[in-house]
């Protein structure tokens, strides 16, 4: 577990509401039609957001990312927890306890 995270790795994260996604090569933008604000997501934040659609625990999502990016093993852990924390703080993801 990434020890500087403000969230427990056993939580489940889900989007707070439906948002449209515009995907680019190494980034994405989240937006809601009829609203003026958009949220830029870097590659890691987009991957975390995309994986937070079911009942998987955060630690399981991080393990998936580690498997997908074995050369960036430790870096992806830090970035994934940081992205999850920021998405929660922005109100894009909500924390659910098992």
N, CA, C and O atoms as CSV, one atom per row, in Angstrom:
chain,resi,resn,atom,element,x,y,z
A,1,UNK,N,N,0.841,-1.193,0.000
A,1,UNK,CA,C,0.000,0.000,0.000
A,1,UNK,C,C,0.878,1.245,0.000
A,1,UNK,O,O,1.957,1.256,0.594
A,2,UNK,N,N,0.424,2.256,-0.647
A,2,UNK,CA,C,1.090,3.563,-0.679
A,2,UNK,C,C,0.772,4.266,0.628
A,2,UNK,O,O,-0.381,4.620,0.874
A,3,UNK,N,N,1.772,4.472,1.467
A,3,UNK,CA,C,1.533,4.943,2.826
A,3,UNK,C,C,1.129,6.406,2.943
A,3,UNK,O,O,0.609,6.806,3.985
A,4,UNK,N,N,1.345,7.213,1.924
A,4,UNK,CA,C,0.952,8.623,1.999
A,4,UNK,C,C,-0.485,8.864,1.541
A,4,UNK,O,O,-0.938,10.008,1.494
A,5,UNK,N,N,-1.184,7.816,1.211
A,5,UNK,CA,C,-2.557,7.942,0.743
A,5,UNK,C,C,-3.492,8.278,1.898
A,5,UNK,O,O,-3.302,7.806,3.019
A,6,UNK,N,N,-4.490,9.087,1.620
A,6,UNK,CA,C,-5.491,9.419,2.643
A,6,UNK,C,C,-6.647,8.422,2.628
A,6,UNK,O,O,-7.590,8.546,3.408
A,7,UNK,N,N,-6.569,7.434,1.738
A,7,UNK,CA,C,-7.632,6.443,1.661
A,7,UNK,C,C,-7.069,5.054,1.923
A,7,UNK,O,O,-5.902,4.775,1.650
A,8,UNK,N,N,-7.904,4.211,2.445
A,8,UNK,CA,C,-7.554,2.831,2.736
A,8,UNK,C,C,-7.634,2.035,1.432
A,8,UNK,O,O,-8.533,2.265,0.624
A,9,UNK,N,N,-6.715,1.114,1.223
A,9,UNK,CA,C,-6.720,0.379,-0.033
A,9,UNK,C,C,-7.798,-0.697,-0.117
A,9,UNK,O,O,-7.934,-1.353,-1.150
A,10,UNK,N,N,-8.570,-0.888,0.960
A,10,UNK,CA,C,-9.641,-1.881,0.927
A,10,UNK,C,C,-10.993,-1.281,0.540
A,10,UNK,O,O,-12.000,-1.988,0.522
A,11,UNK,N,N,-11.021,0.008,0.232
A,11,UNK,CA,C,-12.286,0.641,-0.146
A,11,UNK,C,C,-12.627,0.360,-1.599
A,11,UNK,O,O,-11.775,-0.020,-2.403
A,12,UNK,N,N,-13.883,0.555,-1.904
A,12,UNK,CA,C,-14.372,0.466,-3.279
A,12,UNK,C,C,-14.650,1.893,-3.733
A,12,UNK,O,O,-15.253,2.673,-2.996
A,13,UNK,N,N,-14.219,2.236,-4.930
A,13,UNK,CA,C,-14.450,3.572,-5.479
A,13,UNK,C,C,-15.375,3.478,-6.680
A,13,UNK,O,O,-15.227,2.602,-7.532
A,14,UNK,N,N,-16.334,4.397,-6.734
A,14,UNK,CA,C,-17.250,4.468,-7.883
A,14,UNK,C,C,-17.460,5.924,-8.248
A,14,UNK,O,O,-17.354,6.806,-7.395
A,15,UNK,N,N,-17.758,6.178,-9.511
A,15,UNK,CA,C,-18.045,7.562,-9.920
A,15,UNK,C,C,-19.254,8.113,-9.177
A,15,UNK,O,O,-20.193,7.381,-8.867
A,16,UNK,N,N,-19.219,9.413,-8.895
A,16,UNK,CA,C,-20.337,10.051,-8.208
A,16,UNK,C,C,-21.539,10.224,-9.128
A,16,UNK,O,O,-22.679,10.283,-8.668
A,17,UNK,N,N,-21.280,10.304,-10.424
A,17,UNK,CA,C,-22.360,10.404,-11.417
A,17,UNK,C,C,-21.784,10.114,-12.793
A,17,UNK,O,O,-20.571,9.987,-12.962
A,18,UNK,N,N,-22.673,10.011,-13.772
A,18,UNK,CA,C,-22.221,9.744,-15.138
A,18,UNK,C,C,-21.551,10.987,-15.723
A,18,UNK,O,O,-22.059,12.101,-15.594
A,19,UNK,N,N,-20.432,10.781,-16.352
A,19,UNK,CA,C,-19.738,11.855,-17.068
A,19,UNK,C,C,-19.342,11.340,-18.443
A,19,UNK,O,O,-19.041,10.158,-18.612
A,20,UNK,N,N,-19.345,12.221,-19.406
A,20,UNK,CA,C,-18.841,11.879,-20.730
A,20,UNK,C,C,-17.324,11.922,-20.676
A,20,UNK,O,O,-16.736,12.681,-19.906
A,21,UNK,N,N,-16.704,11.099,-21.504
A,21,UNK,CA,C,-15.248,11.020,-21.535
A,21,UNK,C,C,-14.768,11.224,-22.958
A,21,UNK,O,O,-15.244,10.575,-23.889
A,22,UNK,N,N,-13.833,12.122,-23.112
A,22,UNK,CA,C,-13.143,12.321,-24.382
A,22,UNK,C,C,-11.715,11.832,-24.165
A,22,UNK,O,O,-10.974,12.403,-23.364
A,23,UNK,N,N,-11.329,10.769,-24.883
A,23,UNK,CA,C,-10.038,10.137,-24.665
A,23,UNK,C,C,-9.048,10.575,-25.738
A,23,UNK,O,O,-9.363,10.609,-26.928
A,24,UNK,N,N,-7.845,10.910,-25.283
A,24,UNK,CA,C,-6.742,11.269,-26.165
A,24,UNK,C,C,-5.637,10.239,-25.972
A,24,UNK,O,O,-5.824,9.274,-25.231
A,25,UNK,N,N,-4.505,10.420,-26.613
A,25,UNK,CA,C,-3.438,9.421,-26.555
A,25,UNK,C,C,-2.946,9.151,-25.131
A,25,UNK,O,O,-2.847,7.990,-24.731
A,26,UNK,N,N,-2.642,10.176,-24.373
A,26,UNK,CA,C,-2.113,9.991,-23.024
A,26,UNK,C,C,-2.902,10.764,-21.969
A,26,UNK,O,O,-2.366,11.110,-20.916
A,27,UNK,N,N,-4.163,11.030,-22.253
A,27,UNK,CA,C,-4.973,11.820,-21.329
A,27,UNK,C,C,-6.449,11.639,-21.664
A,27,UNK,O,O,-6.811,10.980,-22.638
A,28,UNK,N,N,-7.279,12.237,-20.837
A,28,UNK,CA,C,-8.722,12.222,-21.083
A,28,UNK,C,C,-9.337,13.447,-20.429
A,28,UNK,O,O,-8.757,14.046,-19.524
A,29,UNK,N,N,-10.508,13.803,-20.898
A,29,UNK,CA,C,-11.269,14.897,-20.310
A,29,UNK,C,C,-12.645,14.354,-19.937
A,29,UNK,O,O,-13.314,13.706,-20.742
A,30,UNK,N,N,-13.051,14.631,-18.702
A,30,UNK,CA,C,-14.391,14.279,-18.230
A,30,UNK,C,C,-15.260,15.524,-18.276
A,30,UNK,O,O,-14.817,16.612,-17.906
A,31,UNK,N,N,-16.494,15.365,-18.730
A,31,UNK,CA,C,-17.401,16.501,-18.761
A,31,UNK,C,C,-18.838,16.012,-18.719
A,31,UNK,O,O,-19.124,14.847,-18.996
A,32,UNK,N,N,-19.728,16.917,-18.371
A,32,UNK,CA,C,-21.155,16.645,-18.373
A,32,UNK,C,C,-21.806,17.641,-19.317
A,32,UNK,O,O,-21.583,18.847,-19.206
A,33,UNK,N,N,-22.605,17.143,-20.239
A,33,UNK,CA,C,-23.282,18.032,-21.185
A,33,UNK,C,C,-24.132,19.041,-20.426
A,33,UNK,O,O,-24.823,18.693,-19.468
A,34,UNK,N,N,-24.071,20.281,-20.861
A,34,UNK,CA,C,-24.848,21.336,-20.235
A,34,UNK,C,C,-24.159,22.008,-19.065
A,34,UNK,O,O,-24.700,22.954,-18.494
A,35,UNK,N,N,-22.980,21.541,-18.698
A,35,UNK,CA,C,-22.226,22.170,-17.617
A,35,UNK,C,C,-20.962,22.799,-18.189
A,35,UNK,O,O,-20.453,22.369,-19.224
A,36,UNK,N,N,-20.471,23.810,-17.510
A,36,UNK,CA,C,-19.315,24.556,-18.007
A,36,UNK,C,C,-17.966,23.994,-17.594
A,36,UNK,O,O,-16.940,24.426,-18.119
A,37,UNK,N,N,-17.938,23.051,-16.677
A,37,UNK,CA,C,-16.637,22.585,-16.200
A,37,UNK,C,C,-16.230,21.249,-16.824
A,37,UNK,O,O,-17.068,20.406,-17.145
A,38,UNK,N,N,-14.912,21.089,-16.984
A,38,UNK,CA,C,-14.321,19.865,-17.468
A,38,UNK,C,C,-13.173,19.505,-16.539
A,38,UNK,O,O,-12.599,20.374,-15.882
A,39,UNK,N,N,-12.844,18.230,-16.488
A,39,UNK,CA,C,-11.734,17.772,-15.665
A,39,UNK,C,C,-10.747,17.027,-16.539
A,39,UNK,O,O,-11.096,16.060,-17.217
A,40,UNK,N,N,-9.505,17.494,-16.510
A,40,UNK,CA,C,-8.425,16.844,-17.247
A,40,UNK,C,C,-7.881,15.692,-16.413
A,40,UNK,O,O,-7.626,15.854,-15.220
A,41,UNK,N,N,-7.703,14.534,-17.033
A,41,UNK,CA,C,-7.105,13.383,-16.366
A,41,UNK,C,C,-5.865,12.955,-17.128
A,41,UNK,O,O,-5.908,12.775,-18.345
A,42,UNK,N,N,-4.756,12.792,-16.410
A,42,UNK,CA,C,-3.584,12.232,-17.075
A,42,UNK,C,C,-3.833,10.737,-17.277
A,42,UNK,O,O,-4.889,10.223,-16.908
A,43,UNK,N,N,-2.877,10.057,-17.853
A,43,UNK,CA,C,-3.066,8.645,-18.203
A,43,UNK,C,C,-3.397,7.800,-16.975
A,43,UNK,O,O,-4.331,6.999,-17.012
A,44,UNK,N,N,-2.648,7.966,-15.898
A,44,UNK,CA,C,-2.889,7.163,-14.697
A,44,UNK,C,C,-4.250,7.467,-14.088
A,44,UNK,O,O,-4.977,6.548,-13.711
A,45,UNK,N,N,-4.604,8.739,-13.988
A,45,UNK,CA,C,-5.906,9.110,-13.427
A,45,UNK,C,C,-7.041,8.540,-14.282
A,45,UNK,O,O,-8.054,8.087,-13.748
A,46,UNK,N,N,-6.872,8.562,-15.594
A,46,UNK,CA,C,-7.895,7.995,-16.480
A,46,UNK,C,C,-8.023,6.488,-16.266
A,46,UNK,O,O,-9.133,5.958,-16.220
A,47,UNK,N,N,-6.895,5.801,-16.134
A,47,UNK,CA,C,-6.939,4.357,-15.890
A,47,UNK,C,C,-7.635,4.045,-14.566
A,47,UNK,O,O,-8.465,3.138,-14.497
A,48,UNK,N,N,-7.302,4.789,-13.524
A,48,UNK,CA,C,-7.942,4.586,-12.222
A,48,UNK,C,C,-9.443,4.835,-12.348
A,48,UNK,O,O,-10.243,4.013,-11.901
A,49,UNK,N,N,-9.830,5.947,-12.944
A,49,UNK,CA,C,-11.253,6.271,-13.116
A,49,UNK,C,C,-11.967,5.170,-13.905
A,49,UNK,O,O,-13.063,4.747,-13.535
A,50,UNK,N,N,-11.356,4.720,-14.968
A,50,UNK,CA,C,-11.967,3.690,-15.820
A,50,UNK,C,C,-12.169,2.376,-15.086
A,50,UNK,O,O,-13.145,1.666,-15.332
A,51,UNK,N,N,-11.254,2.053,-14.189
A,51,UNK,CA,C,-11.345,0.799,-13.450
A,51,UNK,C,C,-12.310,0.865,-12.271
A,51,UNK,O,O,-12.706,-0.173,-11.741
A,52,UNK,N,N,-12.686,2.047,-11.861
A,52,UNK,CA,C,-13.581,2.223,-10.701
A,52,UNK,C,C,-15.041,2.215,-11.135
A,52,UNK,O,O,-15.766,3.181,-10.899
A,53,UNK,N,N,-15.465,1.150,-11.755
A,53,UNK,CA,C,-16.829,1.086,-12.251
A,53,UNK,C,C,-17.627,-0.064,-11.648
A,53,UNK,O,O,-18.812,-0.219,-11.947
A,54,UNK,N,N,-16.991,-0.868,-10.806
A,54,UNK,CA,C,-17.673,-2.042,-10.260
A,54,UNK,C,C,-17.502,-2.161,-8.770
A,54,UNK,O,O,-17.638,-1.186,-8.032
A,55,UNK,N,N,-17.202,-3.364,-8.336
A,55,UNK,CA,C,-17.084,-3.645,-6.911
A,55,UNK,C,C,-15.674,-4.042,-6.486
A,55,UNK,O,O,-15.481,-4.568,-5.390
A,56,UNK,N,N,-14.696,-3.797,-7.338
A,56,UNK,CA,C,-13.328,-4.155,-6.993
A,56,UNK,C,C,-12.770,-3.183,-5.965
A,56,UNK,O,O,-13.068,-1.989,-5.994
A,57,UNK,N,N,-11.967,-3.701,-5.068
A,57,UNK,CA,C,-11.302,-2.860,-4.076
A,57,UNK,C,C,-10.155,-2.100,-4.735
A,57,UNK,O,O,-9.596,-2.538,-5.741
A,58,UNK,N,N,-9.820,-0.971,-4.157
A,58,UNK,CA,C,-8.747,-0.144,-4.699
A,58,UNK,C,C,-7.450,-0.932,-4.834
A,58,UNK,O,O,-6.751,-0.797,-5.838
A,59,UNK,N,N,-7.119,-1.751,-3.843
A,59,UNK,CA,C,-5.876,-2.521,-3.917
A,59,UNK,C,C,-5.886,-3.480,-5.108
A,59,UNK,O,O,-4.838,-3.724,-5.705
A,60,UNK,N,N,-7.052,-4.027,-5.465
A,60,UNK,CA,C,-7.149,-4.913,-6.617
A,60,UNK,C,C,-6.947,-4.148,-7.924
A,60,UNK,O,O,-6.336,-4.659,-8.863
A,61,UNK,N,N,-7.464,-2.924,-7.977
A,61,UNK,CA,C,-7.267,-2.097,-9.162
A,61,UNK,C,C,-5.792,-1.739,-9.326
A,61,UNK,O,O,-5.265,-1.741,-10.439
A,62,UNK,N,N,-5.138,-1.434,-8.221
A,62,UNK,CA,C,-3.708,-1.116,-8.269
A,62,UNK,C,C,-2.917,-2.342,-8.715
A,62,UNK,O,O,-1.966,-2.223,-9.488
A,63,UNK,N,N,-3.308,-3.523,-8.228
A,63,UNK,CA,C,-2.634,-4.751,-8.665
A,63,UNK,C,C,-2.788,-4.975,-10.165
A,63,UNK,O,O,-1.853,-5.424,-10.829
A,64,UNK,N,N,-3.966,-4.663,-10.699
A,64,UNK,CA,C,-4.177,-4.768,-12.151
A,64,UNK,C,C,-3.232,-3.830,-12.909
A,64,UNK,O,O,-2.641,-4.210,-13.920
A,65,UNK,N,N,-3.102,-2.613,-12.410
A,65,UNK,CA,C,-2.209,-1.655,-13.051
A,65,UNK,C,C,-0.754,-2.100,-12.954
A,65,UNK,O,O,0.013,-1.923,-13.901
A,66,UNK,N,N,-0.370,-2.674,-11.822
A,66,UNK,CA,C,0.992,-3.182,-11.674
A,66,UNK,C,C,1.263,-4.307,-12.658
A,66,UNK,O,O,2.358,-4.398,-13.213
A,67,UNK,N,N,0.280,-5.161,-12.876
A,67,UNK,CA,C,0.435,-6.254,-13.839
A,67,UNK,C,C,0.524,-5.733,-15.264
A,67,UNK,O,O,1.274,-6.260,-16.086
A,68,UNK,N,N,-0.244,-4.698,-15.543
A,68,UNK,CA,C,-0.250,-4.123,-16.890
A,68,UNK,C,C,1.012,-3.322,-17.191
A,68,UNK,O,O,1.414,-3.208,-18.349
A,69,UNK,N,N,1.639,-2.768,-16.156
A,69,UNK,CA,C,2.832,-1.925,-16.323
A,69,UNK,C,C,3.945,-2.414,-15.391
A,69,UNK,O,O,4.333,-1.704,-14.463
A,70,UNK,N,N,4.463,-3.631,-15.638
A,70,UNK,CA,C,5.460,-4.207,-14.719
A,70,UNK,C,C,6.758,-3.405,-14.627
A,70,UNK,O,O,7.415,-3.431,-13.586
A,71,UNK,N,N,7.136,-2.704,-15.670
A,71,UNK,CA,C,8.370,-1.912,-15.633
A,71,UNK,C,C,8.224,-0.649,-14.787
A,71,UNK,O,O,9.221,-0.035,-14.407
A,72,UNK,N,N,6.996,-0.267,-14.495
A,72,UNK,CA,C,6.722,0.931,-13.705
A,72,UNK,C,C,6.075,0.552,-12.372
A,72,UNK,O,O,5.289,1.318,-11.815
A,73,UNK,N,N,6.409,-0.621,-11.874
A,73,UNK,CA,C,5.741,-1.220,-10.714
A,73,UNK,C,C,5.551,-0.248,-9.545
A,73,UNK,O,O,4.412,0.017,-9.161
A,74,UNK,N,N,6.621,0.285,-8.976
A,74,UNK,CA,C,6.496,1.158,-7.811
A,74,UNK,C,C,5.905,2.521,-8.178
A,74,UNK,O,O,5.100,3.074,-7.429
A,75,UNK,N,N,6.299,3.045,-9.306
A,75,UNK,CA,C,5.799,4.345,-9.755
A,75,UNK,C,C,4.283,4.311,-9.948
A,75,UNK,O,O,3.583,5.250,-9.568
A,76,UNK,N,N,3.783,3.234,-10.535
A,76,UNK,CA,C,2.349,3.147,-10.805
A,76,UNK,C,C,1.559,3.082,-9.503
A,76,UNK,O,O,0.435,3.581,-9.442
A,77,UNK,N,N,2.126,2.477,-8.464
A,77,UNK,CA,C,1.440,2.417,-7.166
A,77,UNK,C,C,1.261,3.822,-6.615
A,77,UNK,O,O,0.155,4.208,-6.236
A,78,UNK,N,N,2.330,4.574,-6.572
A,78,UNK,CA,C,2.283,5.943,-6.047
A,78,UNK,C,C,1.318,6.791,-6.865
A,78,UNK,O,O,0.478,7.498,-6.308
A,79,UNK,N,N,1.439,6.719,-8.184
A,79,UNK,CA,C,0.580,7.531,-9.048
A,79,UNK,C,C,-0.888,7.127,-8.953
A,79,UNK,O,O,-1.765,7.990,-8.995
A,80,UNK,N,N,-1.169,5.839,-8.826
A,80,UNK,CA,C,-2.556,5.375,-8.747
A,80,UNK,C,C,-3.231,5.856,-7.464
A,80,UNK,O,O,-4.369,6.323,-7.504
A,81,UNK,N,N,-2.542,5.745,-6.328
A,81,UNK,CA,C,-3.122,6.223,-5.076
A,81,UNK,C,C,-3.274,7.740,-5.077
A,81,UNK,O,O,-4.261,8.272,-4.568
A,82,UNK,N,N,-2.308,8.423,-5.644
A,82,UNK,CA,C,-2.398,9.884,-5.743
A,82,UNK,C,C,-3.589,10.279,-6.623
A,82,UNK,O,O,-4.356,11.174,-6.267
A,83,UNK,N,N,-3.740,9.614,-7.767
A,83,UNK,CA,C,-4.856,9.911,-8.665
A,83,UNK,C,C,-6.195,9.614,-7.986
A,83,UNK,O,O,-7.126,10.413,-8.082
A,84,UNK,N,N,-6.296,8.476,-7.304
A,84,UNK,CA,C,-7.549,8.128,-6.613
A,84,UNK,C,C,-7.887,9.174,-5.561
A,84,UNK,O,O,-9.041,9.587,-5.440
A,85,UNK,N,N,-6.895,9.599,-4.807
A,85,UNK,CA,C,-7.115,10.612,-3.777
A,85,UNK,C,C,-7.603,11.922,-4.394
A,85,UNK,O,O,-8.546,12.531,-3.890
A,86,UNK,N,N,-6.974,12.351,-5.467
A,86,UNK,CA,C,-7.380,13.597,-6.127
A,86,UNK,C,C,-8.779,13.490,-6.725
A,86,UNK,O,O,-9.549,14.449,-6.668
A,87,UNK,N,N,-9.120,12.328,-7.303
A,87,UNK,CA,C,-10.455,12.156,-7.874
A,87,UNK,C,C,-11.530,12.174,-6.781
A,87,UNK,O,O,-12.642,12.651,-7.011
A,88,UNK,N,N,-11.204,11.665,-5.618
A,88,UNK,CA,C,-12.136,11.727,-4.483
A,88,UNK,C,C,-12.286,13.175,-4.028
A,88,UNK,O,O,-13.401,13.658,-3.830
A,89,UNK,N,N,-11.162,13.863,-3.865
A,89,UNK,CA,C,-11.203,15.254,-3.408
A,89,UNK,C,C,-11.947,16.154,-4.376
A,89,UNK,O,O,-12.559,17.134,-3.950
A,90,UNK,N,N,-11.913,15.852,-5.662
A,90,UNK,CA,C,-12.633,16.646,-6.670
A,90,UNK,C,C,-14.104,16.258,-6.782
A,90,UNK,O,O,-14.858,16.894,-7.518
A,91,UNK,N,N,-14.515,15.226,-6.062
A,91,UNK,CA,C,-15.910,14.795,-6.108
A,91,UNK,C,C,-16.248,13.954,-7.314
A,91,UNK,O,O,-17.423,13.806,-7.649
A,92,UNK,N,N,-15.256,13.401,-7.972
A,92,UNK,CA,C,-15.476,12.581,-9.166
A,92,UNK,C,C,-15.695,11.120,-8.784
A,92,UNK,O,O,-16.497,10.424,-9.407
A,93,UNK,N,N,-14.980,10.660,-7.758
A,93,UNK,CA,C,-15.173,9.320,-7.224
A,93,UNK,C,C,-15.680,9.404,-5.793
A,93,UNK,O,O,-15.376,10.347,-5.062
A,94,UNK,N,N,-16.457,8.403,-5.410
A,94,UNK,CA,C,-16.987,8.304,-4.054
A,94,UNK,C,C,-16.449,7.028,-3.430
A,94,UNK,O,O,-16.283,6.013,-4.107
A,95,UNK,N,N,-16.177,7.087,-2.125
A,95,UNK,CA,C,-15.651,5.951,-1.362
A,95,UNK,C,C,-16.799,5.129,-0.798
A,95,UNK,O,O,-17.733,5.669,-0.205
A,96,UNK,N,N,-16.717,3.818,-0.990
A,96,UNK,CA,C,-17.647,2.882,-0.388
A,96,UNK,C,C,-16.834,1.876,0.425
A,96,UNK,O,O,-15.777,1.422,-0.011
A,97,UNK,N,N,-17.339,1.535,1.608
A,97,UNK,CA,C,-16.657,0.557,2.445
A,97,UNK,C,C,-17.349,-0.784,2.280
A,97,UNK,O,O,-18.574,-0.874,2.212
A,98,UNK,N,N,-16.542,-1.804,2.218
A,98,UNK,CA,C,-17.036,-3.162,2.018
A,98,UNK,C,C,-17.844,-3.642,3.194
A,98,UNK,O,O,-18.336,-4.770,3.187
